[in-house]
Amino acid sequence: MLISWRVPKTIQWIVKLFIIYLCIFTAFRIATVIFFKPQSIGLLDLFSSFWLGLKYDLRWIAIILLPIAVFSLYPRLSPFYSNRSKKRWTAYLGLITLLVLFFYGADFGQFAYVNARLNADALIFAEDPRKVCRWFGRVTRLFGYWLDWRVP
């Protein structure tokens, strides 16, 4: 039997999203350790790094979820007020999650390629904006073709 949780739906949703984002961020941190852990560092030595990373992740999760909490104080902007507001908040979370996954993926790729975390040095790959725009168009087109092929 499930226990009834007498908390507003929006707060329940924010807590669930918090747990989901924390799992995503922790999974990326663990994947980074698995793929790039130096041989000279023991697992016990990584605890302080994980603690620092956890504090960093919690700050970013709070920044991501803060608009939902603040705007939900007005009932018309709550995700559970109407289907329209639910779609807006879902689009917001989808965009934010896409950006988070993009930057974590870019960081992972940067670390694999240069053995350094993602920073302003990565902008050297975007020196020529025309070339970047052409590649962006090509990749977007290929992604569209792939989606068209995948979706029946």
C-alpha positions in Angstrom: 0.0 0.0 0.0 1.4 3.4 -1.0 1.6 6.2 1.6 -0.2 9.3 0.7 2.1 12.3 0.5 0.1 15.5 1.5 2.3 18.0 -0.4 1.2 20.1 -3.4 1.7 18.4 -6.8 4.2 21.1 -7.9 6.5 20.5 -4.9 6.2 16.7 -5.5 7.1 17.3 -9.1 10.1 19.5 -8.2 11.4 16.9 -5.7 11.1 14.2 -8.4 12.9 16.4 -10.9 15.6 17.1 -8.4 16.2 13.4 -7.9 16.3 12.8 -11.7 18.7 15.6 -12.3 20.9 14.5 -9.4 21.0 11.0 -10.9 21.9 12.3 -14.3 24.7 14.6 -13.0 26.1 11.8 -10.8 26.0 9.3 -13.7 28.1 11.7 -15.8 30.5 12.1 -12.9 30.8 8.4 -12.4 31.3 7.8 -16.1 34.1 10.4 -16.2 35.8 8.5 -13.3 35.4 5.1 -15.0 36.7 6.2 -18.3 39.4 8.7 -17.3 40.6 7.8 -13.8 44.4 8.1 -13.4 46.1 4.9 -12.1 47.9 6.8 -9.3 44.7 7.9 -7.6 42.8 5.6 -5.3 39.1 5.5 -4.9 39.3 7.0 -1.4 41.1 10.0 -2.8 38.2 10.7 -5.1 35.8 11.3 -2.3 36.7 15.0 -1.9 36.3 15.4 -5.7 32.9 13.8 -5.6 31.9 15.9 -2.6 32.9 19.1 -4.4 31.1 17.9 -7.6 28.0 17.1 -5.6 27.9 20.7 -4.2 28.4 22.0 -7.7 25.6 19.8 -9.1 23.2 20.8 -6.3 23.8 24.4 -7.1 23.0 23.9 -10.8 19.9 21.8 -10.1 18.7 24.6 -7.8 19.2 27.1 -10.6 17.4 24.9 -13.1 14.4 24.2 -10.8 14.1 27.7 -9.2 11.9 29.2 -12.0 9.4 26.4 -11.6 9.2 26.9 -7.9 9.0 30.7 -8.1 6.5 30.9 -11.0 4.3 28.2 -9.5 3.5 30.6 -6.6 1.1 32.1 -9.1 -1.6 29.4 -9.7 -2.0 30.3 -13.4 1.7 29.6 -14.0 1.7 26.3 -12.1 2.4 23.2 -14.3 -0.8 21.6 -13.0 -3.1 24.5 -13.8 -3.7 23.7 -17.4 -2.4 21.6 -20.2 -0.9 24.7 -21.8 1.2 25.5 -18.8 2.2 21.9 -18.4 3.4 21.9 -22.0 5.4 25.1 -21.4 7.2 23.7 -18.4 7.8 20.4 -20.2 9.4 22.4 -23.1 11.5 24.4 -20.6 12.7 21.2 -18.9 13.4 19.6 -22.3 15.5 22.5 -23.5 17.4 22.7 -20.2 18.0 19.0 -20.2 19.2 19.1 -23.8 21.6 21.9 -22.9 22.9 20.0 -19.8 23.4 16.8 -21.8 25.1 18.8 -24.6 27.6 20.5 -22.3 28.3 17.3 -20.3 28.8 15.4 -23.6 31.1 18.2 -24.9 33.0 18.1 -21.6 33.4 14.4 -22.0 34.6 14.7 -25.6 36.9 17.5 -24.7 38.4 15.5 -21.9 38.9 12.4 -24.1 40.5 14.5 -26.9 42.6 17.1 -25.0 42.7 15.5 -21.5 41.4 18.8 -20.0 38.0 19.8 -18.9 35.7 22.0 -21.0 36.7 25.7 -20.7 37.2 28.7 -23.0 40.0 26.9 -24.8 37.3 24.9 -26.6 36.2 28.0 -28.5 39.3 27.6 -30.7 37.2 25.0 -32.5 34.7 27.7 -33.4 37.2 30.2 -34.9 35.4 30.5 -38.3 31.7 31.1 -37.7 30.8 30.4 -41.3 32.3 26.9 -41.1 30.6 26.2 -37.8 27.2 27.4 -39.2 27.7 25.1 -42.3 28.4 22.1 -40.0 25.5 23.0 -37.8 23.2 22.9 -40.8 24.6 19.6 -42.0 24.3 18.0 -38.6 20.8 19.3 -38.1 19.8 18.0 -41.6 21.3 14.6 -40.8 19.5 14.5 -37.5 16.3 15.3 -39.3 16.8 12.6 -41.8 17.6 10.1 -39.0 14.4 11.1 -37.1 12.4 10.8 -40.3 13.8 7.3 -40.8 13.3 6.3 -37.1 9.7 7.5 -36.7 7.2 5.4 -38.5 
